[in-house]
Amino acid sequence: MKRLIAPSILAADFNHLYDEILMINDSEADFIHFDVMDGVFVPNISFGLPVIEHVNKIARKPLDVHLMIVEPHKYLKDFKEAGAYYLNVHYEACNHLNRTVNEIKELGMKAAVTLNPHTQIELLEDIITDVDMVLIMSVNPGFGGQEFIENSYDRIKRLKELVVRKNSKALIEVDGGVDMDNAGKLYEAGVDVLVAGTTIFDAPDPKQMITDLKNG
């Protein structure tokens, strides 16, 4: 189990985004997390390629791009060119998940798959050895600042069992309602990567909060 932190810039101050990225660069964060929303797959619209392209010019941490969009396969190359290191697609948005995962890897990115809160873990049985990371949504996707869904712990444990049983190298990531009250429990359940937005950017000292989350 690793202890990696991916600050989600959905919660950053976009009036001072340059400074926010410099703070992350200078912190113990491991990735920078981007929630790309289209207003169709999820009930919200966030940002897209131009923001990722500009952040990539100054970021010193790998970009973890989470696509909450319909037909993500149409945009894989675009996000590669924008600077994505991990490209994360939803199981629920992919009619041909294996093909999409393979295309992501052929483009030179790490392939990740996301599951919504009520999508069965067992659906990943046949692809778990092909992906580099699985993201478990611990809130319903679309908005930051939501309350953590408690049965996420059980889902993470089941995913960890699947990863171990299939001898997969996939990291387990969790996003939604992550804070200091549950960080340690999430690591214990098997999480490798914590995504946190408001917990980090609303903290009096965001850089210290990243360190605190890493230590659980």
N, C-alpha and C positions, 0 to 999 in steps of 0.2 A: 504493500500500500504506500502510495506517495501522498504528500501533502502539498498540493499545488493550488494557487489562487489565481482566478481570472476576474478582475474587476470589470463589471459591465458598464460600458459608457452610456447606456440608455439613461442612467441616473446621474451622469456627469453634468456639470454646469456648461452648457454649450456656448455661453457668452465668454467662457474662459477655457475652451476645450484644449487649446495649445498648452496651457499651464497644467491642466489635468493630466495630459499625456506625459508631460515632463515629470510630474509627481510619480506616475506609475513607473516610468523609466527608472527612477531613482529609488524605487521601493523593492520589496521582496516578492512582488507579483511575478507570476510565471507567464501569463498570457494577457492579452487584452481582448475582452469579449464584446462582440457586436451582435445585437438583436435586430435583424433586418425583417421588418413587418410590412405586409402589402395591403392590409385592410380587407383582405378576402379570406385568406387562410386563417387569420386571427383578426379580432375586431379592433385593430389599431394600425396606424401607419407611423413608422419611425423614420428611418433614413436608409440610404442605399449606397451605391458604388462611389459617388464623389466623396462622401465623408470617409469611407474606408481608404480610398486612394490618398487623401490628404493626411490622414493619421499615419498611414504607412511610411510617409516621407520622414517622419520624426520619431516613430516608435522604435524602441530597442527591445521590445518583447514581441514574440510571435502573435499573429492575429488569429483569434478563434472566432470564426464567423458562423453564426447560427441563422439559417434561412427559415423564417416562418412565412413562406410564400407558396403559392400554387405553382406547379410545373417548374420546380427548381432546376431540372435537367437542362433547361434552355439557357441558363445563365452561368454554368460552371466555369467556362473559360473566362468570362468577364470578371468573376470574383478571383480567379487565379491571377489575372493581370492586375487587379486592384491591390493584391498583396496578401490574400488569405493563405494561412498556413494550415490550419484546420478548417475544413468546410463541412458544415453540419446540416444535414437534411432531415426532414421529418419522415418517419416511416409512413405516416398517414397521408403524406403529400406525394409519395412516389409509387406509381403504378408498376415500375420495373426497378425495384430497389437495387438488385444485384448489378444491373447495368449502370445505374447512376453511381454506385459506389466504385465500380471499376473505372468509370470515366474520371471521377475525382482523382483517383490514384494515378491514372495514366497522365493526367495533367501535372502531376508532381506535388499534389497536396495530400495531407493526411485526411482520411475519410472518416466522418463521424455520422452517427444516426441518432436522432432524438425520438423519444417516446413521450406522448402526452400522458397525463396522470392515470387514465383508465385504459390505456393500450397494454395488452398483455405482454409481459416480459418474454414469454415462451415463443413469441412470434419471431424473435431474433435467433432462434436455435440454429437455423441453417446459414446464417450470415455472420455470426459472432466472430468467427476466425478471420473474416475478411476486413473487418473494420478496425480502426485505430482507437476509436473512442465511442462510448455510448453516453448520451446525455439524458438523464431522467428529469423530466419536468416535475417539480414538487409544488407547482401552482398551475392553474390553467393559463396557458400562454396568451400574451397580449398586452399585459400591463405590469409595470414594476410595482413594488411595495405591497404585494399580496401576502396573505397569511399562509404559512407552510402547511401542506397537507400531511397529516400525521402518518398515514399508511405508506408514505414514501419510504420509510425505513425498511419495511418488509419488502417492498419492491427492489430496493437496492440490495438487500441481502440475497434475494432470489437471483438478481442479475449477477452478483458476485459468485454465487454457486455455479451459474451457467458458464461464466468466464473461466473459472477454475476447472470445471468438468471438461470443457472443450479445449482446454489449454490455449485459450485466446490471450493475446497480448493487449487487448483493448483496455484503455483507461475508462474508469467510471466517473462521470461528471454529473453534478446536480445543480439545478438552477431554480430559484424561487423561494423566497422567505428565509434565505440563509443568514444567520446571525451568530453572535457569540453564545446564545443559549443552545443552539443545536449543532454547531460546528464539530464539537468533539464526538457527539453521537453519530454524526454522518461519517466521520472517519472510521469509527468503530464498526459501522454497518458495512463499510467497504469502499467508500468514496475516495477517489484519488484527486479530483479537481472540484473545488468549490467556486461557483460563480456567485458574486455578490455585487449588488448595485447600491441601493439606498443605504445599506449597512456601512459601506465604505465611504461613499461620497457625502453622506449626511453626518458623518462622524466629525467631532472637533479636530481630530488629527487623522485624516484618511490613511496616510502612510503607516502610522502606528497600528491602525485597525487591520491593515493588510497583514502586518506581522502577527498581530494577535489571532487573526483567523487561521493563519498558517500553523500556529502553535496549538490551536484548538482549545 
